[in-house]
Amino acid sequence: MPYQITIQPSGHVFFAEADETILQAALREGFPLPYGCRNGACGTCKGKIIQGTVDFGSYNESALSEVEKKAGMALFCRAVPLTDLVIECREIGAIKDIKVKTLPCRIQKLERVAPDVMIISLKLPPNERLQFLAGQYIDILMKNGKRRSFSLANAPHDDELLQLHVRNYRGGTFAEHVFTQMKERDILRFEGPLGTFFLREDSDKPIIFVASGTGFAPVKSILEHVFHVRNSSGNERQMVLYWGNRTKADLYLANLAGNWQQAHDNFTFIPVLSEALPSDNWSGRTGLVHEAVMQDFDDLAGYQIYACGAPGMVEAAHRDFTQLRRLPEEEFFSDAFTVSSGESKS
């Protein structure tokens, strides 16, 4: 039997079918709630159960602590209603009218830009286009029934080809296929767009982007969108990108980011290396990327943060920026590239 779920403070009501998570039911009925990984690892979908009970499901303890759980918090991507519910969370209006599609695509181009990073360009059928917000992602639908999630690296206005940045890693079935067997003109299927990591354009606060590894991909999409819109609107929000990697070779599109800095006086690019090699001859910033932000900013109360990449970086940035630099909780937006047995993010 369906359970009624009421969202506060909006008062919106929807119904969850048997064994359906709160998030699945909300998205199916057209109420976009914040979410990222959808596998209980990133914490983006965390909200409060005001009334009723749920099966909390399986999740990473780093995403939902026992203290939070006892305080009524739950991960809506994992929580299944056991009774009617009243929940408290914010809704994301911007994605409400964007249709999620399942589409075929063809591998148009494969470009290895770093030892362990491949850029894949996907071509849609001639009569198809994918409407999406800069920063969202798609799920590649694998033949074994599993999904592999990748952020779209191209901006929405530049949609002739969809661009993915794929990192190779040990045990990554799809990633290993990309680097060893995939070839141009191969056919894939995907579902998208997905996710709530996108620019909140109703704010004029300055923005700090914090990316690690291929977390650069959705940031690239957002920045290219902002630069495109600025040309027609004159938007002058100040923006800075901190991009963290291990070595210089991992900064696979550093020249592109450097060109943005030269072309746009409201944008600054700060690369940060954690394990620079002697052969890198690196004279730039070193250490953890989120700590570089803290070294440069004593107070983040007036900023928005967009953090994307390794879960450890995203978690540390959220904790330290909100607790030590006065960043408002509602001004931290993130997409953690989690890895799990069922779904993962690159």
C-alpha positions, 0 to 999 in steps of 0.5 A, spaced: 500 500 500 502 506 498 504 511 503 503 518 503 509 523 504 508 530 506 514 535 504 515 541 509 516 547 509 512 547 502 506 542 504 507 538 497 504 531 498 506 525 494 506 517 495 511 512 495 509 505 493 512 498 496 519 498 497 520 505 493 525 510 497 523 517 498 527 519 493 525 515 488 518 516 489 519 524 489 522 524 483 517 519 480 512 524 482 515 530 480 518 533 486 526 534 485 529 533 492 537 534 492 541 528 491 548 526 488 550 519 488 544 515 490 547 509 493 548 512 500 555 515 500 555 522 499 550 525 504 547 530 499 540 527 500 540 528 507 533 530 510 529 530 517 524 525 518 519 529 522 513 524 523 513 516 521 518 511 521 523 508 515 527 503 514 534 506 513 537 501 508 544 500 507 549 507 507 556 509 508 556 511 516 560 517 513 554 520 510 549 519 516 552 518 523 548 515 529 548 522 532 544 524 526 540 518 525 538 519 532 536 526 531 531 524 526 535 525 519 535 520 514 538 519 507 532 519 502 536 515 497 536 509 501 530 510 506 524 506 505 517 509 508 514 504 513 508 509 515 506 515 512 511 520 513 512 528 514 519 530 512 523 536 512 528 538 506 529 543 500 526 542 493 530 544 487 525 547 482 530 548 477 530 541 474 523 540 475 521 541 468 527 537 465 525 530 462 530 524 464 531 520 458 534 513 456 538 514 449 543 511 445 549 514 443 555 513 439 563 514 441 565 520 436 572 521 439 577 518 445 582 522 447 587 520 452 589 527 456 593 524 462 596 517 464 589 515 467 584 520 464 580 519 458 575 524 455 570 521 451 565 525 446 558 522 445 554 523 439 546 523 440 542 520 434 540 526 429 533 528 432 535 528 439 538 533 444 539 532 451 536 538 455 540 539 462 543 544 467 551 545 467 554 540 472 549 534 472 551 527 470 548 521 466 548 514 468 551 509 462 547 503 462 552 497 462 550 490 459 550 487 466 545 491 468 549 496 472 550 503 472 556 508 471 555 515 473 559 521 469 558 528 469 557 532 463 563 536 462 560 540 456 556 546 457 548 546 455 549 550 449 555 546 446 551 540 446 553 537 439 557 532 443 556 530 450 563 530 453 565 525 459 572 525 463 573 518 465 579 516 470 582 509 470 582 505 477 583 498 479 577 494 479 573 499 475 570 494 470 567 500 465 573 504 466 578 498 464 574 497 458 574 504 456 582 504 456 583 497 453 577 495 449 573 501 447 573 504 440 570 510 436 563 508 433 561 503 439 554 504 441 552 506 448 546 507 452 545 512 458 540 515 462 540 522 464 540 528 466 541 526 473 543 530 479 542 537 483 549 539 482 548 545 478 549 553 479 544 557 483 543 563 478 539 566 483 545 568 487 550 574 486 555 571 491 562 570 489 563 563 488 569 558 490 569 551 486 573 546 489 575 540 485 579 534 485 581 529 479 576 528 474 571 533 479 574 538 474 568 535 469 562 538 472 566 545 474 568 545 467 561 545 464 558 550 469 564 555 468 563 555 460 556 556 461 557 562 466 562 565 461 557 564 455 551 567 459 556 573 461 557 575 454 549 576 453 548 578 460 554 582 463 554 577 469 560 579 473 560 574 479 567 573 482 569 566 481 575 562 483 577 555 481 582 551 486 583 544 482 587 539 486 591 533 483 597 529 485 602 530 480 603 535 474 601 530 469 594 529 472 592 537 471 590 534 464 586 541 462 590 546 466 591 550 459 584 551 458 583 553 465 589 558 464 586 561 458 579 562 462 583 566 467 586 570 461 580 571 458 575 573 464 577 578 469 572 575 474 575 568 474 582 566 477 585 559 477 589 556 482 592 549 481 594 545 487 598 538 487 599 534 493 604 529 491 608 533 486 614 529 483 621 532 482 621 532 475 614 537 475 619 542 477 613 545 481 613 552 484 605 552 485 601 551 491 602 544 494 598 540 499 590 538 500 586 542 495 581 544 501 586 547 505 589 551 500 582 555 500 582 555 508 589 558 507 586 564 502 580 565 506 579 567 513 571 567 512 567 564 507 560 567 510 559 571 504 561 565 499 558 559 495 562 553 495 561 548 489 565 542 491 566 536 486 571 530 486 573 525 491 568 523 497 574 525 502 575 532 499 568 533 499 567 531 506 573 535 509 571 541 505 564 541 508 566 540 515 572 545 515 568 550 511 562 550 515 565 549 522 572 553 521 570 559 516 563 560 517 560 558 511 552 557 511 550 550 510 545 552 505 551 555 501 555 548 500 553 544 494 557 538 492 558 532 488 562 526 491 565 521 486 563 515 490 564 508 488 560 502 490 558 495 488 552 497 484 553 504 482 559 509 482 561 516 480 567 518 476 
